[in-house]
Amino acid sequence: MKILILGSSGLLGKDIYKVLNKHYAVSHSGLAKRNCNFEKLNEIKKVLLYDYDLIINCIAITDIEYCETNKKKSKKINEDLLKKIFLLKKNYKLRFNFIHFSTDQMYNNKNSNSELSKPIIFNEYTKQKLNSEKICKKNKALVFRINFINQNKKNFFGWLIKQSILKKKIYLFNDIEFNPLRSKTISKIILKIIKKKKYKINGLFNLGSKGKITKAEFGIKVFRYLKKKINYDICSSKHLFKTKRPNYMSMRLNKFSKFFNIKLPSIESEIINEIKNYKNR
């Protein structure tokens, strides 16, 4: 089985590559940095024309403020890239299956966010990711809406780790709820899906940890398990962001659990395991 990971130099793609490469022949688009200009059709063509069984797309511009102020640039990556990939698939009669990662950012229901919930477009990033889902649906791809944590300083968990070292006063939001998974957990789940041969199906699935938690509760738990005393205030996120974004992103996972028959971890266990991983480093 031949697998290609696009975005293998990114936070999620790199972890997926590390896990899958132990079991399959995995090609990538660069591990330290991208080795392809994904805005150019000819360069994308060079990467794709190897008769892959599965392509996993982790390429995305996820900075919400950047997308808002650089709409054309971010659209080229978040939307147009997909159109080019599927155009090449059609023109060259390629047979690959396709996995794409979307976001929980189009949810804002405090009680229930299922795949049937009507998406809400808060900003340019949400709009682009929703359009990417539509492109994938049209081309019968498998799409997962996710929110993930890892130790990179650009990630929320990694930022908390950094603050625990700097020991500066920070602010934690009590009005943003989510249910993230570790990027390593997502990688292992993708491995299980491949082994079950369920990567061949198409559709939209929420993928997260069981339960829900506010960013403030999450941060407090991280500091507790780190055994760090941090000077923090709990506050609302209202009026603190330039660009509007959702507050209630926690997702229902019934559809994923039922279809893939894969047990999902609790938020608590994900925090504990990522802390263990950090200490082992």
Order of alpha helices (4+ residues) and beta strands (2+ residues): beta-alpha-beta-alpha-beta-alpha-alpha-alpha-beta-alpha-beta-beta-alpha-beta-beta-beta-alpha-beta-beta-alpha-beta-alpha-alpha
